[in-house]
Structures are given as C-alpha cells and as structure tokens.
C-alpha cells in the first residue's frame, strides 16, 4: 500500500459524506482509507458503513470517544501505507489533483510532501493558501501558520513509527503543529508544493474558536516550548526575528477571536486577564518594532503596550469587520 488516508471523525454527519466522496474519487488501488470513528452518536457510522460496503479500500475503526489526537494515533498504528495522509472529516479533497498526490508518493524521494490548500468559509467564499516560493521548511514552520496542521501532507510512516512520534492527547489545540515539528526533526527530504489539494472548512465549530482563551494559551505555551527547542537546533538571526513576528501574530489573532460577538465590557475583562498572562507578557516584551510589518502590526503593538483595553477592544472589533468585508469582496 502506498498511501493511507486517515480520517478521525466525531459526530460528523453534516460533512463526512462529502469528505469520503472526495477520497473515493481517487481511482488508485495503492490507496486505503482508514476512518476512525471516535464514539459518534449521530448517523456518522451508518454513512461510513455505506462507503465500506461499496469500496474495499475503506475500513472503519470504532472506539469510545477520546479525542482527535488519540484517533489519529490509532489510525497511524493501523495504517499499512508507505505514507500517511491526514484528512479532517469536515474537509474534502480537491479531486482534480488526486492523481498528483499518488504520483508524488510514487516517486519515493521525499519524507514529507506538503500541499497548499484552500480556505473554505461558511459563506462559500474560497481563498488559496499557497507556500511562498522563497521560504525553506524551517522558515515556513516558524514564521507562518501554513504548517501548523497535519492534514494535506504525505508523511513517511516509517519516520513516525521509528521515532515514536505521537499526537499529544492532553492538548485541544496546537497538537498538529507540535506533531509536524517533531516529524521535521527526524525527516531529511521535503517538498512544498503550490497545488491546492484540499478544502479546509473554516467555521465557528472548530477547536480554535470553541476552546477557552485560557486553554488556548496553555496549549500555545506547549507549542512555544517545542518551537524554541527547534529554533535552538536551527538558529539564525533571521529565523529568530521571523518567529517572533509570527508569535506576535498568534497573540493578536487570539485578541481578534476574543472580540467576536461580545459586548465591549466583556472584551475588556478578557483582554485584561489575557494581557496579564506571563507567557503573553513575555512575547510582547520580546517583540521588537522592527520585527513587524505591515504598518498595522506596529500599531497593534503600540496599542497593546499602551494598556487601554477599551481602545484595543474597539480596534479588534473594527478589524474583524474589515476582514470579513475584505474576504467577501475577494470572493
């Protein structure tokens, strides 16, 4: 077997059919699809069984609910392919490029083959997220969010099993990014492709939106520890500056998310607690103005350091509205 597609799913009846149909569109007999049913209580199991009955390449593992990380780990253990390819149950493959995935896997020359992807918003608007031409793997890992997820990559299974790389079951967010960082430590050959291989659905049901800000900070602290260790092993000044720019963007993204559909008073209280967090304070203190671009990032640093939670809340509420308008126009 060449490619093992691993799909963890919990109560995914809304999207799982579209996801599995996109996998089934591949004609390759060198592919298997492992569905890990994480204790679903809706019609997910019946939908999956229908695919298993029609296509021998599909199989399902039923287990008690224990989270997406445990589901992915179980999928890895069961996989027989040279490469594993993770796919979330609410996303789906760009079927026009399925054969390119199989062809790249057949080359056997790479430890990780990472594809670009489309963001799919609830409104139906689609935006491409493409790897920059001028960045190597270390820059992409530490200075962009493009490799913060495990899906949409061909990962050589031998490297995962030989080095006992696992998804952290104690984290609700950031587990993907830590897994990829751990994988890259042991891998040698990479390729980042501009082909958008899947549609990543962005909606308010995702872990990043539903987790509390304190939980996100705790998980992010774990990711930061791993990133700093990776940077120490691969240090250069440019990479250090780029990472700090990305860390600041993570902080401002959390502030933007916290401003969503809340009253001004509630946002101020959240911001006050958030910006007093030791981890957040250390990132803000270590962020230098010359790290940041474009200009609005410099403005955000000034506002954060200024300490006016009301002005900060108004800024991020406005920024969120402008971002939504921009996405709608681009769509």
N, C-alpha and C positions, 0 to 999 in steps of 0.2 A: 504494500500500500504506500502511496506517495504522500497524500495529504489527508490529514484527519481534521475535519471541521468540528469544532467543539462549541455547542450552544447550551449555556446554562439558562434555565427558564423557571420562573416562579409566577404563577397566575398570569400567564402571558397570552390569554385567548384573544386579546384585541389585535395583536400584531404577529403572533407566531406563524400563522398560515402564510402571510406574505414573506416572512423570513425563510421558511422552509421551501416555499415555491422557488425562491431565488436560488437556493442551494441546489435544488433538484434540476434546475435549468442546465447545469453542467452535464455534459454527456460523458465525462471521463469515468472510466471504471477503476481508475487509480485513486479515487476519492471515496472516503467514507464520512458519514455524518453522525456524530455522537450527541444525542440530546440528553442533557442531564436535568431531569425533572425534580426540582427542589421542593417537593411536597406540595405541589399546586392543588388548590381546592376548587378551581373552576373547570372549564372544559379543555384546558391545555392538553391533558393526557389523551383525550379522545382525538383531538386534532392531530397530535403527533402520531398516534397509532395508525391513522389513515395513511400517512406517508410511509410508515414502516411496512404496511400491508402491500403498498404499490411498488416500493423501491427497496431492493435488498441492501442498498448502500446505507440505509438509515437504520439506526437502532437507538433504544432509549434505556437509560438507567434511572430507575425510580428510587428516591431516597427521602428521608424525613427532612423537613426544612432546616437548613443550617447555613444558608447564605451563599452568595455568588462565588466567593473565594474557594470554599470547600467544594462547590460544584465543579469549578474549573480544575481543581487539583484532581478530583475523581476522574474527570474527562481525560486529563493527561495520562493518568495511570492506565486507562482503558484503551488509549489510542495505539494504533498499530502503524501509523504513517511515519514516514521519514520526517515530515514537517507537521506541526500543529498550526491550525488557523482558527483563532477565536472569533466568534460572532455573537453579538448580543441578540436576544430574542425580539427586541423591538427595532432592530436594524435589518437591512437587507442588502444583498449583493447587487452590484451593477452588472447584470448578466451579459452585457455587451463585451465585457472584458474578462469573463470567467476563464477563457482559454489561455489568456496571458498569465494568469496565476498558475495554471497547470504547467504551461511551458517554462516559466521561470523555475518552478520546483524541479522540473526535469533536468535543468542544467546541473544541479547539484553542486554549484560552485560557491554558494553563499550560506552563511549561518543564519542570517536574518535578511529577508526581503520585505521592506516596508512600503506599502502602497499609500498614495494620497487618498482622500475621501471627500464626500460631500456632506455638509451640514444640512439637515432637513428640518425646517421649523414647522410648528403646528399650523401655521398659516399656509403652508405649502411652498414657501419660498426656499430656494436651494442655493447654497453658497459653497464653492470649491475651497478646500483647504489643501494646498499643494506645498510640498517640501521645497525650500529655497535652493536654488542651484549652487549658491556659493557657500553652503554650510556643510561641514562634515558631521558625522554621527554624534560626536561629543558636544558640538555647538547646539545641534537640534535638541539633544537630551536636556541640556542645562539652561538653554536660553529661549526655548519656545515650548508651547504646550503640545506640539504635534506628536510627540512620542510618550505622552502621559497615559496612553491607553494601550491595551494589549491586542485589541481587535484589529483586523485588517493587515496582519503581518504573517508571513511564513516564518516560523521559528523552528530551527532544527531540534527535534525532540531529544536527540542524544545528549545535547548540551544541557538541557533542562534536567534530565534524569541523572546524568553523570555527576552533576554538581548539586543535586538535591534542591533545585530552585522551586520554591512553593509560593503560592499566593497567601498573604497574611490574612488569617481568619479573624484576627482581632480588630481589623480596620474596616470602616464602612466606606471611606473614600481613600484615594491615593494608592490603593493596593496595586492597581495596574502599573502606575509609574514606578513603584518600587520593584515590581517584578521585572519590568523591562530593564531597569538599571542593573539589577542583579544578573540578568541574562547577558547584557553587553559586557560585563566584567570578564566573562569567560569566552565570549564569541570573538571571532577574528575578522570574518569577512561579512561586509554589509553592503546593501544597495538600497538607496532611497529613490523611489520612482514617482513620476508625476501623474501616473494613471490613477484616476479616482475609482477605486474598486468597490466601495460600498457607500451606502447612505446611512449616516449617523443621525438618528432622530433626537432632536433637542426638544424636551418638554419639561413641564414642571414636576413630573413624577420621578425624575432622576435623582440619584443619591445626593448629588451636589446641591440640589435645590431643597430636598426634604430633610437632610441632616441638619442638626442644630449648628449654630456657628461655633459653639464650644467643641462639638465633636469634630467639625472640620479642622479646627485649629490643632486639636490633639493628633489627628491623623497627619496633618501637614507637618507637624513637628517631627514625626517619624520619617516622613519623606525627606525633610530638610537634613536630618542626620545622615541619611544614605547619600544624598546629593553632595554634602560636604566631604564625605569619605571618598566619593568618586572624584570630586574635584582635586582632592589632595593627591590622589594617584595620577591625575592627568593635568597637573596645574600649569596654567599660563595666565598672564595678567588679563588678556583679552577675554578669556573664558570666565575668569572670576568676575569681571565687570558685567559681562553678559548675563551671568547667573543672577547677580544682584538686581539687575534690571527686571528679570523675569520674576524674582521673588517679590519685588515691589508690585508688579502687576497682579500677582496672586492676592496680595493684601487688598489692592483696590478692587479686584473682582469680588472679593468677599464683601466689601463695603457696598458695592453696587447691588449684589444679590440681596443683602440685608435691607436695602431701601425699597425692595419690591412690595407693593401693595400694603404698606404700613403707614400709620399716622406718624406725623413728624415727631411727636413726643416719644413714641416707641422707638423710632430710629435713633434718636439722640441717646436714649438709655442704652441701646445695643452698642452704638459706637463708643460710648464712654467706657463700657466694660471691655469691649474688643481692643481698643487702643491702649488700655492699661495692661493688657496681657504681656508677659515678659518676652515671649517669642516675637510678637508683633513689634514691640518697642525696640528689640534688638535689630530687626530688619530695617525699621525706619531709621534708626540711628546709624546703621552701616551703609545706608543708601546715600550716595553722593549725587549732587545735582547733575554733574557732568555724565553720569551713567545714563541719564534719562533722555528719551526722545519718543515721540514728538513733544511739542511745547506743552500740551495739556497734561503730560505726565509730570512735568516740572511744577505746573500749577497745583496738581494734586498733592505733591509733596509739601508745598508751601501751606496748603490748606490743612493738611494733617498735622503738620508741626505747629500751625497757628492755634490749634486747640479749640476752635469754635465748632462744636458739634452741630449746631443749627445750620451754619453756612455749609458745612460738609454734607449734611443730610440733603439740603436743598440742591447742592451741586450734583450729587449722585442720583437724585430723583430726576433732575433735568437730563443728566447724561443718559440715563436709562431710556427716557422718552425719545431723545435724539437718536439713540442707537436703534430703537425699534423703527423709527421713521426711515433711517438710512437703509436698514435691511429691507423694508417694504419697497423703497424706491429702486434698490438694486435688483429686487426680484421681478 
